[in-house]
Amino acid sequence: MSTYKIVDDAYGKSGVKLLHIKRDGPVHSIRELEVNTQLTLSSKKDYTTGDNSDIVATDSQKNTVYLLAKKYGVNSPEEFAIILSRHFLNTYNHVLKVQVHIELYPWQRAEIDGKKHNHAFVFTPVAVRVCTVRMERNGVPVVESGLKDLRVLKTTQSAFVNFVADDYRSLPDASDRVFSTVITSRWVYSTTNVDYCRAWNTVKDSILSVFSGPADKGIFSPSVQNTLHLTEKLVLDSIPEINYIEMILPNKHYVNVDLSKFKNVGFAHNDTVLQPLDKPSGNIRAALTRSLPSKL
Ligand SMILES: O=c1[nH]c(=O)c2[nH]c(=O)[nH]c2[nH]1
């Protein structure tokens, strides 16, 4: 008779939406979150025999998110995810592993006549902040932070030349092209002694500064690959608590519309009217980690 083994399992609630309001007198601060909890239990009898007696219902996990937000507030999403992870492991002896993933909605305090508003906010989706905390019984929380949907474009200081020339190549060398991408990144900390909000802003600012360069002259990019690598290097240089960073940069192509047939109206040369291509896009990904110190 064949025997089988469950090799991977987790269950929980996804999409637990929550707005937390911190009320400091007239000054209010908000965090709107979408939380995803996942528990792995020590026994598999729920799956194998239909015995539910160990199941912490996903509905109870949802209630836990609301109750702990009420009890502890929501400072950074990372800290809230750590609170939730510790709670599930401390409360239920038969929980082996917890994973909490949080997405933070990009609300920013409104500014009226140059003054920060006490209680009004504007949805400012420059990028979506995310984090995932993984924790095992008797382990320490492993905190991963990230961002997604950071869409950028520059109109010059990007080139792509000298790539493989063979029977399959049709793309000419481009010494000056549009560079646009929608950035996803995630990074892992080696400690929990971190100012997560400050670190997140430093990573976002590093991404923007390596992509853009100085305001007047910009910075030259020979390829998406090189820009990605220089960004990851700057992040590891700037934030010692991060030991791993991955970035995914789709290359969102914009091509000059061919107006050469319209020479008689003087449009032979065209680098001002471009067609954004929805699909396909390039897709460039790499992760950078600190090399282990040499044993020599
Ligand atoms: O920066 C780029 N990297 C590539 O790998 C690539 N491939 C491509 O067609 N265009 C580009 N641009």
The ligand as an SDF file (V2000), in Angstrom:
LIG
                    3D

 12 13  0  0  0  0  0  0  0  0999 V2000
   18.2930   47.1100  -19.9840 O   0  0  0  0  0  0  0  0  0  0  0  0
   17.9440   46.1730  -20.7250 C   0  0  0  0  0  0  0  0  0  0  0  0
   18.2810   44.8990  -20.4100 N   0  0  0  0  0  0  0  0  0  0  0  0
   17.9540   43.8410  -21.1980 C   0  0  0  0  0  0  0  0  0  0  0  0
   18.3030   42.6760  -20.8770 O   0  0  0  0  0  0  0  0  0  0  0  0
   17.2240   44.1060  -22.3540 C   0  0  0  0  0  0  0  0  0  0  0  0
   16.7270   43.3120  -23.3680 N   0  0  0  0  0  0  0  0  0  0  0  0
   16.0950   44.1270  -24.2180 C   0  0  0  0  0  0  0  0  0  0  0  0
   15.5140   43.7270  -25.2960 O   0  0  0  0  0  0  0  0  0  0  0  0
   16.1680   45.4220  -23.8290 N   0  0  0  0  0  0  0  0  0  0  0  0
   16.8800   45.4370  -22.6660 C   0  0  0  0  0  0  0  0  0  0  0  0
   17.2320   46.4450  -21.8400 N   0  0  0  0  0  0  0  0  0  0  0  0
  1  2  2  0
  2  3  1  0
  2 12  1  0
  3  4  1  0
  4  5  2  0
  4  6  1  0
  6  7  1  0
  6 11  2  0
  7  8  1  0
  8  9  2  0
  8 10  1  0
 10 11  1  0
 11 12  1  0
M  END
$$$$
